[in-house]
Amino acid sequence: MSEVIELVTFRTKPGVSEADFVAASQVISDWAGRQPGFHYRSLSRDGQGLWRDIVYWSSQADAQRAAEAFMRDNGQSAFMQMVDADSVVMNHSQVQQAVLGGC
């Protein structure tokens, strides 16, 4: 299995509402959906305000290409203006096993 998970954790800047941030995220979802190798994206927030942006890609090469293009294409987006840049941590990992439910 060559599928790769991209996990980005971060916090938003003080004063950013969850509703405004999720709305701004739609532009990022639309962009990701047009990238080669894109499978799935989810955005979640825990009770302490830590966001998790999880993206499944076909391969490490697809994930890397998208990561390189992301700032060029979205660096000045409303979404990125709301993110606390100092809090961002990005990791890629190879999927070892996947099970789908009855979605």
Biopython code that builds the backbone (N, CA, C, O; Angstrom):
import numpy as np
from Bio.PDB.StructureBuilder import StructureBuilder

atoms = [
    (1, "MET", "N", (0.851, -1.171, 0.000)),
    (1, "MET", "CA", (0.000, 0.000, 0.000)),
    (1, "MET", "C", (0.898, 1.236, 0.000)),
    (1, "MET", "O", (1.775, 1.357, 0.856)),
    (2, "SER", "N", (0.695, 2.153, -0.946)),
    (2, "SER", "CA", (1.560, 3.328, -1.029)),
    (2, "SER", "C", (0.864, 4.605, -0.562)),
    (2, "SER", "O", (1.464, 5.679, -0.603)),
    (3, "GLU", "N", (-0.374, 4.510, -0.126)),
    (3, "GLU", "CA", (-1.119, 5.684, 0.305)),
    (3, "GLU", "C", (-0.414, 6.372, 1.482)),
    (3, "GLU", "O", (0.192, 5.719, 2.331)),
    (4, "VAL", "N", (-0.510, 7.699, 1.510)),
    (4, "VAL", "CA", (0.172, 8.498, 2.520)),
    (4, "VAL", "C", (-0.831, 9.403, 3.226)),
    (4, "VAL", "O", (-1.730, 9.967, 2.602)),
    (5, "ILE", "N", (-0.658, 9.528, 4.535)),
    (5, "ILE", "CA", (-1.460, 10.466, 5.322)),
    (5, "ILE", "C", (-0.601, 11.681, 5.629)),
    (5, "ILE", "O", (0.535, 11.564, 6.089)),
    (6, "GLU", "N", (-1.169, 12.846, 5.365)),
    (6, "GLU", "CA", (-0.562, 14.105, 5.779)),
    (6, "GLU", "C", (-1.345, 14.591, 6.992)),
    (6, "GLU", "O", (-2.560, 14.769, 6.913)),
    (7, "LEU", "N", (-0.670, 14.805, 8.099)),
    (7, "LEU", "CA", (-1.298, 15.301, 9.313)),
    (7, "LEU", "C", (-0.662, 16.635, 9.665)),
    (7, "LEU", "O", (0.538, 16.719, 9.924)),
    (8, "VAL", "N", (-1.487, 17.678, 9.673)),
    (8, "VAL", "CA", (-1.021, 19.007, 10.041)),
    (8, "VAL", "C", (-1.785, 19.421, 11.290)),
    (8, "VAL", "O", (-3.016, 19.432, 11.295)),
    (9, "THR", "N", (-1.057, 19.760, 12.345)),
    (9, "THR", "CA", (-1.691, 20.268, 13.557)),
    (9, "THR", "C", (-1.308, 21.735, 13.716)),
    (9, "THR", "O", (-0.208, 22.147, 13.348)),
    (10, "PHE", "N", (-2.230, 22.511, 14.269)),
    (10, "PHE", "CA", (-1.985, 23.952, 14.419)),
    (10, "PHE", "C", (-3.069, 24.567, 15.292)),
    (10, "PHE", "O", (-4.060, 23.923, 15.637)),
    (11, "ARG", "N", (-2.856, 25.820, 15.635)),
    (11, "ARG", "CA", (-3.854, 26.629, 16.329)),
    (11, "ARG", "C", (-4.172, 27.838, 15.453)),
    (11, "ARG", "O", (-3.359, 28.260, 14.631)),
    (12, "THR", "N", (-5.345, 28.373, 15.644)),
    (12, "THR", "CA", (-5.679, 29.610, 14.944)),
    (12, "THR", "C", (-5.241, 30.788, 15.807)),
    (12, "THR", "O", (-4.994, 30.647, 17.005)),
    (13, "LYS", "N", (-5.154, 31.942, 15.174)),
    (13, "LYS", "CA", (-4.791, 33.163, 15.891)),
    (13, "LYS", "C", (-5.919, 33.538, 16.849)),
    (13, "LYS", "O", (-7.075, 33.182, 16.620)),
    (14, "PRO", "N", (-5.584, 34.256, 17.922)),
    (14, "PRO", "CA", (-6.617, 34.694, 18.862)),
    (14, "PRO", "C", (-7.710, 35.497, 18.156)),
    (14, "PRO", "O", (-7.435, 36.320, 17.283)),
    (15, "GLY", "N", (-8.946, 35.237, 18.554)),
    (15, "GLY", "CA", (-10.076, 35.986, 18.012)),
    (15, "GLY", "C", (-10.701, 35.409, 16.760)),
    (15, "GLY", "O", (-11.730, 35.907, 16.302)),
    (16, "VAL", "N", (-10.102, 34.365, 16.190)),
    (16, "VAL", "CA", (-10.662, 33.741, 14.983)),
    (16, "VAL", "C", (-11.805, 32.818, 15.405)),
    (16, "VAL", "O", (-11.625, 31.935, 16.244)),
    (17, "SER", "N", (-12.977, 33.031, 14.816)),
    (17, "SER", "CA", (-14.114, 32.172, 15.159)),
    (17, "SER", "C", (-14.026, 30.856, 14.397)),
    (17, "SER", "O", (-13.505, 30.797, 13.284)),
    (18, "GLU", "N", (-14.543, 29.809, 15.018)),
    (18, "GLU", "CA", (-14.556, 28.492, 14.374)),
    (18, "GLU", "C", (-15.336, 28.541, 13.064)),
    (18, "GLU", "O", (-14.903, 27.973, 12.061)),
    (19, "ALA", "N", (-16.482, 29.218, 13.069)),
    (19, "ALA", "CA", (-17.316, 29.289, 11.862)),
    (19, "ALA", "C", (-16.581, 29.990, 10.726)),
    (19, "ALA", "O", (-16.630, 29.526, 9.587)),
    (20, "ASP", "N", (-15.900, 31.101, 11.015)),
    (20, "ASP", "CA", (-15.158, 31.815, 9.973)),
    (20, "ASP", "C", (-14.015, 30.968, 9.446)),
    (20, "ASP", "O", (-13.738, 30.964, 8.246)),
    (21, "PHE", "N", (-13.346, 30.245, 10.350)),
    (21, "PHE", "CA", (-12.213, 29.432, 9.933)),
    (21, "PHE", "C", (-12.661, 28.266, 9.056)),
    (21, "PHE", "O", (-12.043, 27.984, 8.029)),
    (22, "VAL", "N", (-13.722, 27.597, 9.457)),
    (22, "VAL", "CA", (-14.229, 26.471, 8.662)),
    (22, "VAL", "C", (-14.692, 26.965, 7.296)),
    (22, "VAL", "O", (-14.471, 26.290, 6.291)),
    (23, "ALA", "N", (-15.323, 28.118, 7.246)),
    (23, "ALA", "CA", (-15.755, 28.679, 5.951)),
    (23, "ALA", "C", (-14.537, 28.973, 5.068)),
    (23, "ALA", "O", (-14.558, 28.676, 3.873)),
    (24, "ALA", "N", (-13.488, 29.548, 5.638)),
    (24, "ALA", "CA", (-12.277, 29.845, 4.862)),
    (24, "ALA", "C", (-11.585, 28.564, 4.408)),
    (24, "ALA", "O", (-10.893, 28.552, 3.390)),
    (25, "SER", "N", (-11.771, 27.500, 5.159)),
    (25, "SER", "CA", (-11.155, 26.219, 4.822)),
    (25, "SER", "C", (-11.719, 25.617, 3.536)),
    (25, "SER", "O", (-11.064, 24.787, 2.906)),
    (26, "GLN", "N", (-12.907, 26.018, 3.146)),
    (26, "GLN", "CA", (-13.514, 25.450, 1.943)),
    (26, "GLN", "C", (-12.653, 25.716, 0.705)),
    (26, "GLN", "O", (-12.571, 24.869, -0.185)),
    (27, "VAL", "N", (-12.022, 26.868, 0.646)),
    (27, "VAL", "CA", (-11.116, 27.184, -0.468)),
    (27, "VAL", "C", (-9.967, 26.181, -0.517)),
    (27, "VAL", "O", (-9.550, 25.756, -1.594)),
    (28, "ILE", "N", (-9.459, 25.806, 0.656)),
    (28, "ILE", "CA", (-8.360, 24.837, 0.735)),
    (28, "ILE", "C", (-8.846, 23.455, 0.311)),
    (28, "ILE", "O", (-8.136, 22.739, -0.396)),
    (29, "SER", "N", (-10.043, 23.078, 0.734)),
    (29, "SER", "CA", (-10.611, 21.785, 0.318)),
    (29, "SER", "C", (-10.789, 21.729, -1.193)),
    (29, "SER", "O", (-10.471, 20.724, -1.828)),
    (30, "ASP", "N", (-11.299, 22.813, -1.761)),
    (30, "ASP", "CA", (-11.482, 22.858, -3.220)),
    (30, "ASP", "C", (-10.134, 22.736, -3.930)),
    (30, "ASP", "O", (-10.012, 22.011, -4.917)),
    (31, "TRP", "N", (-9.129, 23.443, -3.429)),
    (31, "TRP", "CA", (-7.787, 23.382, -4.021)),
    (31, "TRP", "C", (-7.232, 21.962, -3.914)),
    (31, "TRP", "O", (-6.731, 21.413, -4.896)),
    (32, "ALA", "N", (-7.320, 21.368, -2.723)),
    (32, "ALA", "CA", (-6.785, 20.013, -2.515)),
    (32, "ALA", "C", (-7.452, 19.021, -3.458)),
    (32, "ALA", "O", (-6.790, 18.143, -4.012)),
    (33, "GLY", "N", (-8.750, 19.158, -3.637)),
    (33, "GLY", "CA", (-9.488, 18.248, -4.503)),
    (33, "GLY", "C", (-9.031, 18.263, -5.952)),
    (33, "GLY", "O", (-9.286, 17.315, -6.695)),
    (34, "ARG", "N", (-8.362, 19.325, -6.356)),
    (34, "ARG", "CA", (-7.850, 19.426, -7.733)),
    (34, "ARG", "C", (-6.407, 18.936, -7.874)),
    (34, "ARG", "O", (-5.863, 18.924, -8.978)),
    (35, "GLN", "N", (-5.784, 18.532, -6.760)),
    (35, "GLN", "CA", (-4.382, 18.102, -6.812)),
    (35, "GLN", "C", (-4.279, 16.631, -7.187)),
    (35, "GLN", "O", (-5.090, 15.817, -6.744)),
    (36, "PRO", "N", (-3.275, 16.284, -8.009)),
    (36, "PRO", "CA", (-3.075, 14.879, -8.367)),
    (36, "PRO", "C", (-2.841, 14.022, -7.129)),
    (36, "PRO", "O", (-2.068, 14.392, -6.245)),
    (37, "GLY", "N", (-3.505, 12.888, -7.071)),
    (37, "GLY", "CA", (-3.316, 11.942, -5.990)),
    (37, "GLY", "C", (-4.146, 12.206, -4.747)),
    (37, "GLY", "O", (-4.045, 11.460, -3.772)),
    (38, "PHE", "N", (-4.967, 13.252, -4.758)),
    (38, "PHE", "CA", (-5.800, 13.565, -3.590)),
    (38, "PHE", "C", (-6.885, 12.519, -3.422)),
    (38, "PHE", "O", (-7.524, 12.114, -4.394)),
    (39, "HIS", "N", (-7.097, 12.075, -2.164)),
    (39, "HIS", "CA", (-8.170, 11.125, -1.857)),
    (39, "HIS", "C", (-9.231, 11.722, -0.944)),
    (39, "HIS", "O", (-10.425, 11.618, -1.227)),
    (40, "TYR", "N", (-8.793, 12.363, 0.178)),
    (40, "TYR", "CA", (-9.733, 12.701, 1.238)),
    (40, "TYR", "C", (-9.118, 13.748, 2.150)),
    (40, "TYR", "O", (-7.910, 13.740, 2.385)),
    (41, "ARG", "N", (-9.947, 14.649, 2.663)),
    (41, "ARG", "CA", (-9.479, 15.635, 3.641)),
    (41, "ARG", "C", (-10.507, 15.771, 4.750)),
    (41, "ARG", "O", (-11.711, 15.788, 4.492)),
    (42, "SER", "N", (-10.028, 15.869, 5.992)),
    (42, "SER", "CA", (-10.905, 16.210, 7.108)),
    (42, "SER", "C", (-10.221, 17.266, 7.959)),
    (42, "SER", "O", (-8.994, 17.311, 8.055)),
    (43, "LEU", "N", (-11.032, 18.111, 8.574)),
    (43, "LEU", "CA", (-10.543, 19.169, 9.450)),
    (43, "LEU", "C", (-11.297, 19.038, 10.765)),
    (43, "LEU", "O", (-12.527, 19.010, 10.780)),
    (44, "SER", "N", (-10.563, 18.957, 11.864)),
    (44, "SER", "CA", (-11.211, 18.810, 13.167)),
    (44, "SER", "C", (-10.506, 19.682, 14.196)),
    (44, "SER", "O", (-9.373, 20.120, 13.999)),
    (45, "ARG", "N", (-11.214, 19.921, 15.307)),
    (45, "ARG", "CA", (-10.645, 20.716, 16.399)),
    (45, "ARG", "C", (-10.989, 20.040, 17.717)),
    (45, "ARG", "O", (-12.128, 19.623, 17.929)),
    (46, "ASP", "N", (-9.998, 19.931, 18.605)),
    (46, "ASP", "CA", (-10.267, 19.320, 19.907)),
    (46, "ASP", "C", (-10.715, 20.379, 20.917)),
    (46, "ASP", "O", (-10.793, 21.563, 20.589)),
    (47, "GLY", "N", (-11.003, 19.952, 22.129)),
    (47, "GLY", "CA", (-11.504, 20.836, 23.161)),
    (47, "GLY", "C", (-10.510, 21.874, 23.650)),
    (47, "GLY", "O", (-10.900, 22.834, 24.313)),
    (48, "GLN", "N", (-9.235, 21.701, 23.336)),
    (48, "GLN", "CA", (-8.213, 22.663, 23.729)),
    (48, "GLN", "C", (-7.830, 23.610, 22.586)),
    (48, "GLN", "O", (-6.882, 24.385, 22.712)),
    (49, "GLY", "N", (-8.566, 23.546, 21.475)),
    (49, "GLY", "CA", (-8.327, 24.463, 20.363)),
    (49, "GLY", "C", (-7.265, 24.029, 19.377)),
    (49, "GLY", "O", (-6.856, 24.821, 18.528)),
    (50, "LEU", "N", (-6.800, 22.771, 19.469)),
    (50, "LEU", "CA", (-5.809, 22.260, 18.514)),
    (50, "LEU", "C", (-6.541, 21.695, 17.306)),
    (50, "LEU", "O", (-7.388, 20.811, 17.436)),
    (51, "TRP", "N", (-6.208, 22.209, 16.141)),
    (51, "TRP", "CA", (-6.811, 21.745, 14.887)),
    (51, "TRP", "C", (-5.975, 20.621, 14.302)),
    (51, "TRP", "O", (-4.757, 20.581, 14.475)),
    (52, "ARG", "N", (-6.647, 19.705, 13.604)),
    (52, "ARG", "CA", (-5.989, 18.626, 12.866)),
    (52, "ARG", "C", (-6.543, 18.627, 11.448)),
    (52, "ARG", "O", (-7.745, 18.469, 11.233)),
    (53, "ASP", "N", (-5.655, 18.805, 10.502)),
    (53, "ASP", "CA", (-6.005, 18.771, 9.084)),
    (53, "ASP", "C", (-5.391, 17.483, 8.547)),
    (53, "ASP", "O", (-4.168, 17.363, 8.470)),
    (54, "ILE", "N", (-6.226, 16.530, 8.178)),
    (54, "ILE", "CA", (-5.759, 15.210, 7.738)),
    (54, "ILE", "C", (-6.109, 15.039, 6.265)),
    (54, "ILE", "O", (-7.262, 15.197, 5.863)),
    (55, "VAL", "N", (-5.093, 14.713, 5.468)),
    (55, "VAL", "CA", (-5.286, 14.531, 4.027)),
    (55, "VAL", "C", (-4.675, 13.196, 3.629)),
    (55, "VAL", "O", (-3.542, 12.883, 3.995)),
    (56, "TYR", "N", (-5.432, 12.424, 2.882)),
    (56, "TYR", "CA", (-4.935, 11.162, 2.323)),
    (56, "TYR", "C", (-4.526, 11.404, 0.867)),
    (56, "TYR", "O", (-5.278, 11.986, 0.085)),
    (57, "TRP", "N", (-3.326, 10.948, 0.525)),
    (57, "TRP", "CA", (-2.770, 11.069, -0.832)),
    (57, "TRP", "C", (-2.438, 9.678, -1.360)),
    (57, "TRP", "O", (-2.234, 8.737, -0.594)),
    (58, "SER", "N", (-2.388, 9.569, -2.682)),
    (58, "SER", "CA", (-2.033, 8.290, -3.323)),
    (58, "SER", "C", (-0.609, 7.870, -3.032)),
    (58, "SER", "O", (-0.320, 6.678, -2.931)),
    (59, "SER", "N", (0.293, 8.847, -2.894)),
    (59, "SER", "CA", (1.710, 8.519, -2.716)),
    (59, "SER", "C", (2.438, 9.657, -2.006)),
    (59, "SER", "O", (1.919, 10.766, -1.879)),
    (60, "GLN", "N", (3.638, 9.359, -1.552)),
    (60, "GLN", "CA", (4.482, 10.385, -0.944)),
    (60, "GLN", "C", (4.815, 11.469, -1.966)),
    (60, "GLN", "O", (4.868, 12.651, -1.624)),
    (61, "ALA", "N", (5.039, 11.076, -3.208)),
    (61, "ALA", "CA", (5.357, 12.063, -4.248)),
    (61, "ALA", "C", (4.196, 13.035, -4.450)),
    (61, "ALA", "O", (4.417, 14.238, -4.594)),
    (62, "ASP", "N", (2.959, 12.528, -4.461)),
    (62, "ASP", "CA", (1.796, 13.409, -4.594)),
    (62, "ASP", "C", (1.688, 14.346, -3.402)),
    (62, "ASP", "O", (1.426, 15.538, -3.566)),
    (63, "ALA", "N", (1.889, 13.814, -2.208)),
    (63, "ALA", "CA", (1.828, 14.634, -0.998)),
    (63, "ALA", "C", (2.900, 15.717, -1.025)),
    (63, "ALA", "O", (2.637, 16.865, -0.665)),
    (64, "GLN", "N", (4.084, 15.360, -1.443)),
    (64, "GLN", "CA", (5.187, 16.316, -1.499)),
    (64, "GLN", "C", (4.926, 17.409, -2.521)),
    (64, "GLN", "O", (5.160, 18.584, -2.240)),
    (65, "ARG", "N", (4.445, 17.040, -3.701)),
    (65, "ARG", "CA", (4.129, 18.043, -4.731)),
    (65, "ARG", "C", (3.081, 19.023, -4.229)),
    (65, "ARG", "O", (3.199, 20.231, -4.433)),
    (66, "ALA", "N", (2.059, 18.496, -3.575)),
    (66, "ALA", "CA", (0.996, 19.357, -3.050)),
    (66, "ALA", "C", (1.539, 20.275, -1.950)),
    (66, "ALA", "O", (1.200, 21.457, -1.906)),
    (67, "ALA", "N", (2.367, 19.742, -1.076)),
    (67, "ALA", "CA", (2.937, 20.561, 0.000)),
    (67, "ALA", "C", (3.771, 21.702, -0.574)),
    (67, "ALA", "O", (3.727, 22.823, -0.068)),
    (68, "GLU", "N", (4.526, 21.419, -1.624)),
    (68, "GLU", "CA", (5.353, 22.448, -2.251)),
    (68, "GLU", "C", (4.501, 23.512, -2.936)),
    (68, "GLU", "O", (4.859, 24.689, -2.934)),
    (69, "ALA", "N", (3.381, 23.104, -3.518)),
    (69, "ALA", "CA", (2.502, 24.047, -4.222)),
    (69, "ALA", "C", (1.591, 24.816, -3.270)),
    (69, "ALA", "O", (1.089, 25.886, -3.616)),
    (70, "PHE", "N", (1.378, 24.275, -2.076)),
    (70, "PHE", "CA", (0.386, 24.852, -1.175)),
    (70, "PHE", "C", (0.659, 26.316, -0.843)),
    (70, "PHE", "O", (-0.226, 27.157, -1.000)),
    (71, "MET", "N", (1.851, 26.630, -0.393)),
    (71, "MET", "CA", (2.141, 28.005, -0.001)),
    (71, "MET", "C", (2.128, 28.946, -1.205)),
    (71, "MET", "O", (1.693, 30.092, -1.087)),
    (72, "ARG", "N", (2.586, 28.487, -2.333)),
    (72, "ARG", "CA", (2.552, 29.307, -3.540)),
    (72, "ARG", "C", (1.116, 29.666, -3.896)),
    (72, "ARG", "O", (0.815, 30.813, -4.228)),
    (73, "ASP", "N", (0.233, 28.673, -3.823)),
    (73, "ASP", "CA", (-1.150, 28.861, -4.247)),
    (73, "ASP", "C", (-2.052, 29.420, -3.149)),
    (73, "ASP", "O", (-3.045, 30.084, -3.448)),
    (74, "ASN", "N", (-1.724, 29.162, -1.887)),
    (74, "ASN", "CA", (-2.625, 29.507, -0.779)),
    (74, "ASN", "C", (-1.990, 30.309, 0.341)),
    (74, "ASN", "O", (-2.647, 30.593, 1.343)),
    (75, "GLY", "N", (-0.737, 30.677, 0.192)),
    (75, "GLY", "CA", (-0.020, 31.353, 1.273)),
    (75, "GLY", "C", (-0.657, 32.639, 1.750)),
    (75, "GLY", "O", (-0.503, 33.009, 2.914)),
    (76, "GLN", "N", (-1.365, 33.321, 0.884)),
    (76, "GLN", "CA", (-2.002, 34.581, 1.250)),
    (76, "GLN", "C", (-3.515, 34.435, 1.430)),
    (76, "GLN", "O", (-4.222, 35.437, 1.539)),
    (77, "SER", "N", (-4.008, 33.217, 1.461)),
    (77, "SER", "CA", (-5.451, 32.983, 1.581)),
    (77, "SER", "C", (-5.972, 33.403, 2.951)),
    (77, "SER", "O", (-5.207, 33.532, 3.907)),
    (78, "ALA", "N", (-7.276, 33.614, 3.031)),
    (78, "ALA", "CA", (-7.909, 33.939, 4.316)),
    (78, "ALA", "C", (-7.633, 32.833, 5.330)),
    (78, "ALA", "O", (-7.404, 33.116, 6.506)),
    (79, "PHE", "N", (-7.653, 31.585, 4.891)),
    (79, "PHE", "CA", (-7.368, 30.447, 5.759)),
    (79, "PHE", "C", (-6.000, 30.606, 6.425)),
    (79, "PHE", "O", (-5.881, 30.505, 7.646)),
    (80, "MET", "N", (-4.985, 30.853, 5.625)),
    (80, "MET", "CA", (-3.626, 30.955, 6.157)),
    (80, "MET", "C", (-3.453, 32.196, 7.025)),
    (80, "MET", "O", (-2.645, 32.188, 7.954)),
    (81, "GLN", "N", (-4.191, 33.254, 6.739)),
    (81, "GLN", "CA", (-4.107, 34.460, 7.564)),
    (81, "GLN", "C", (-4.662, 34.217, 8.967)),
    (81, "GLN", "O", (-4.341, 34.958, 9.896)),
    (82, "MET", "N", (-5.492, 33.185, 9.127)),
    (82, "MET", "CA", (-6.093, 32.868, 10.423)),
    (82, "MET", "C", (-5.267, 31.875, 11.242)),
    (82, "MET", "O", (-5.514, 31.704, 12.436)),
    (83, "VAL", "N", (-4.289, 31.221, 10.611)),
    (83, "VAL", "CA", (-3.484, 30.192, 11.274)),
    (83, "VAL", "C", (-2.305, 30.835, 12.003)),
    (83, "VAL", "O", (-1.642, 31.720, 11.461)),
    (84, "ASP", "N", (-2.049, 30.391, 13.227)),
    (84, "ASP", "CA", (-0.859, 30.794, 13.977)),
    (84, "ASP", "C", (0.317, 30.007, 13.395)),
    (84, "ASP", "O", (0.496, 28.828, 13.702)),
    (85, "ALA", "N", (1.112, 30.663, 12.558)),
    (85, "ALA", "CA", (2.193, 29.986, 11.822)),
    (85, "ALA", "C", (3.197, 29.296, 12.752)),
    (85, "ALA", "O", (3.761, 28.265, 12.386)),
    (86, "ASP", "N", (3.424, 29.839, 13.929)),
    (86, "ASP", "CA", (4.394, 29.247, 14.860)),
    (86, "ASP", "C", (3.911, 27.932, 15.458)),
    (86, "ASP", "O", (4.700, 27.183, 16.034)),
    (87, "SER", "N", (2.615, 27.647, 15.324)),
    (87, "SER", "CA", (2.068, 26.426, 15.924)),
    (87, "SER", "C", (1.977, 25.254, 14.940)),
    (87, "SER", "O", (1.630, 24.144, 15.342)),
    (88, "VAL", "N", (2.282, 25.482, 13.673)),
    (88, "VAL", "CA", (2.078, 24.475, 12.630)),
    (88, "VAL", "C", (3.123, 23.358, 12.711)),
    (88, "VAL", "O", (4.326, 23.613, 12.765)),
    (89, "VAL", "N", (2.631, 22.114, 12.718)),
    (89, "VAL", "CA", (3.487, 20.927, 12.643)),
    (89, "VAL", "C", (2.907, 20.021, 11.566)),
    (89, "VAL", "O", (1.729, 19.667, 11.620)),
    (90, "MET", "N", (3.728, 19.643, 10.589)),
    (90, "MET", "CA", (3.277, 18.775, 9.495)),
    (90, "MET", "C", (4.074, 17.484, 9.503)),
    (90, "MET", "O", (5.296, 17.486, 9.653)),
    (91, "ASN", "N", (3.347, 16.365, 9.336)),
    (91, "ASN", "CA", (3.972, 15.047, 9.247)),
    (91, "ASN", "C", (3.322, 14.249, 8.123)),
    (91, "ASN", "O", (2.136, 14.406, 7.833)),
    (92, "HIS", "N", (4.116, 13.401, 7.503)),
    (92, "HIS", "CA", (3.606, 12.452, 6.510)),
    (92, "HIS", "C", (3.925, 11.041, 7.006)),
    (92, "HIS", "O", (5.001, 10.786, 7.545)),
    (93, "SER", "N", (2.977, 10.139, 6.814)),
    (93, "SER", "CA", (3.218, 8.749, 7.200)),
    (93, "SER", "C", (2.584, 7.812, 6.182)),
    (93, "SER", "O", (1.548, 8.112, 5.588)),
    (94, "GLN", "N", (3.228, 6.685, 6.002)),
    (94, "GLN", "CA", (2.773, 5.666, 5.061)),
    (94, "GLN", "C", (1.638, 4.857, 5.697)),
    (94, "GLN", "O", (1.773, 4.390, 6.827)),
    (95, "VAL", "N", (0.540, 4.691, 4.991)),
    (95, "VAL", "CA", (-0.572, 3.887, 5.476)),
    (95, "VAL", "C", (-0.164, 2.417, 5.450)),
    (95, "VAL", "O", (0.307, 1.917, 4.429)),
    (96, "GLN", "N", (-0.342, 1.742, 6.551)),
    (96, "GLN", "CA", (0.000, 0.330, 6.662)),
    (96, "GLN", "C", (-1.233, -0.558, 6.542)),
    (96, "GLN", "O", (-1.148, -1.704, 6.102)),
    (97, "GLN", "N", (-2.365, -0.018, 6.934)),
    (97, "GLN", "CA", (-3.616, -0.791, 6.834)),
    (97, "GLN", "C", (-4.757, 0.212, 6.807)),
    (97, "GLN", "O", (-4.705, 1.236, 7.488)),
    (98, "ALA", "N", (-5.786, -0.078, 6.025)),
    (98, "ALA", "CA", (-6.966, 0.790, 5.956)),
    (98, "ALA", "C", (-8.212, -0.074, 5.906)),
    (98, "ALA", "O", (-8.247, -1.100, 5.227)),
    (99, "VAL", "N", (-9.225, 0.352, 6.627)),
    (99, "VAL", "CA", (-10.511, -0.336, 6.648)),
    (99, "VAL", "C", (-11.596, 0.726, 6.474)),
    (99, "VAL", "O", (-11.603, 1.719, 7.202)),
    (100, "LEU", "N", (-12.492, 0.537, 5.542)),
    (100, "LEU", "CA", (-13.582, 1.467, 5.325)),
    (100, "LEU", "C", (-14.869, 0.881, 5.886)),
    (100, "LEU", "O", (-15.147, -0.310, 5.748)),
    (101, "GLY", "N", (-15.636, 1.738, 6.514)),
    (101, "GLY", "CA", (-16.938, 1.331, 6.999)),
    (101, "GLY", "C", (-17.973, 1.473, 5.898)),
    (101, "GLY", "O", (-17.626, 1.675, 4.735)),
    (102, "GLY", "N", (-19.207, 1.370, 6.254)),
    (102, "GLY", "CA", (-20.285, 1.468, 5.272)),
    (102, "GLY", "C", (-20.678, 2.896, 4.973)),
    (102, "GLY", "O", (-21.849, 3.256, 5.094)),
    (103, "CYS", "N", (-19.709, 3.722, 4.580)),
    (103, "CYS", "CA", (-20.029, 5.126, 4.300)),
    (103, "CYS", "C", (-20.756, 5.286, 2.997)),
    (103, "CYS", "O", (-21.098, 6.405, 2.615)),
]
sb = StructureBuilder()
sb.init_structure("model")
sb.init_model(0)
sb.init_chain("A")
sb.init_seg("    ")
for serial, (resi, resn, name, xyz) in enumerate(atoms, 1):
    if name == "N":
        sb.init_residue(resn, " ", resi, " ")
    sb.init_atom(name, np.array(xyz, "f"), 0.0, 1.0, " ", f" {name:<3s}", serial, name[0])
structure = sb.get_structure()
